[in-house]
């Protein structure tokens, strides 16, 4: 392949600019905020599930408490009714009187047991409500922190995108000065090796950092100035400059 020496030297500018773009892309992928956002988002999702579970438990306990209190009221009403019958003197039969007194005693005992159940449910409900409130507060705190991180991420990405856009603009100006076939070869090699062209400096390829053999250097010395030469080790395009040591 043939290309004017100046066009070949432009490859070095292109390679340097592509290295800048690669670094910007790497920084974009590895922003610290991205990992923190992922971590906080996962925690936020987990907390959302826990809040729903705590609120569901609170709601279930509220219904359970209401039912238990209703049972207490029913037993108390029945006991009060029986007590009124007893106090009114309407029951005269000793047997009926004994049965009524026994039922009143049993109802009071039942009422006490049910009231203990209500108290136990109330304690569990208070604990569930406290847990739901704690989880909701933690979710709100993490959500606020997540919003802050997302703002920082967007600012950082905006700055990187701006820098990348400017670099791509300069890249377009450089590629316009490079023949299509040479540019195609450069892009192919860049896709394979990450770097498509490197300077030959002091007899060493700056792409793979390998010193060329005497035979390779002699071959390059003998090549015409417009001949596109390649490194025998890494196959990248070698760009000759006054610093090549030829």
Residue pairs with C-beta under 8 A, 6 or more apart in sequence:
1 181
1 182
1 185
1 227
1 228
2 224
2 226
2 227
2 228
3 178
3 179
3 181
3 182
3 226
3 228
4 226
5 225
5 226
5 240
6 177
7 177
7 178
7 179
7 182
8 182
8 197
8 228
8 237
8 239
8 240
9 239
9 241
10 174
10 177
10 178
11 178
11 182
11 186
11 196
11 197
11 237
11 239
12 197
12 198
12 199
12 239
12 241
13 174
14 171
14 174
14 175
14 178
14 186
14 196
14 197
15 186
15 190
15 195
15 196
15 197
15 198
17 167
17 170
17 171
17 174
18 171
18 190
18 195
18 196
19 195
20 167
21 164
21 167
21 168
21 171
22 194
24 160
24 163
24 164
24 167
25 164
27 160
28 157
28 160
28 161
28 164
31 153
31 156
31 157
33 149
33 150
33 152
33 153
33 156
34 153
36 149
37 146
37 149
37 150
37 153
40 142
40 145
40 146
40 149
41 146
43 142
44 139
44 142
44 143
44 146
47 135
47 138
47 139
47 142
48 139
50 135
51 132
51 135
51 136
51 139
54 128
54 131
54 132
54 135
55 132
57 128
57 132
58 125
58 128
58 129
58 132
61 121
61 124
61 125
61 128
62 125
64 121
65 118
65 121
65 122
65 125
68 114
68 117
68 118
68 121
69 118
71 114
72 111
72 114
72 115
72 118
75 107
75 110
75 111
75 114
76 111
78 107
79 104
79 107
79 108
79 111
82 100
82 103
82 104
82 107
83 104
85 91
85 100
86 97
86 100
86 101
86 104
91 97
91 100
175 183
178 186
182 228
182 237
185 196
185 228
185 237
186 196
186 197
186 237
187 196
188 196
189 195
189 196
189 197
189 235
189 236
189 237
190 196
192 235
193 207
193 234
193 235
193 236
195 207
195 236
196 236
196 237
197 207
197 236
197 237
197 238
197 239
198 205
198 206
198 207
198 208
198 231
198 234
198 236
198 237
198 238
198 239
199 206
199 238
199 239
199 241
199 243
199 244
200 206
200 212
200 220
200 229
200 231
200 238
200 239
200 240
200 241
200 244
200 245
200 246
201 241
201 243
201 244
201 245
202 243
202 244
202 245
203 211
203 212
203 217
203 244
203 245
203 246
204 210
204 211
204 212
205 212
205 231
205 233
205 234
205 236
205 238
207 231
207 234
207 236
208 231
208 233
208 234
208 236
210 231
210 233
210 234
212 220
212 231
212 232
213 232
216 232
217 245
217 246
219 229
220 229
220 238
220 240
220 244
220 246
221 246
223 229
225 240
228 237
229 237
229 238
229 240
230 236
230 237
230 238
231 237
231 238
240 246
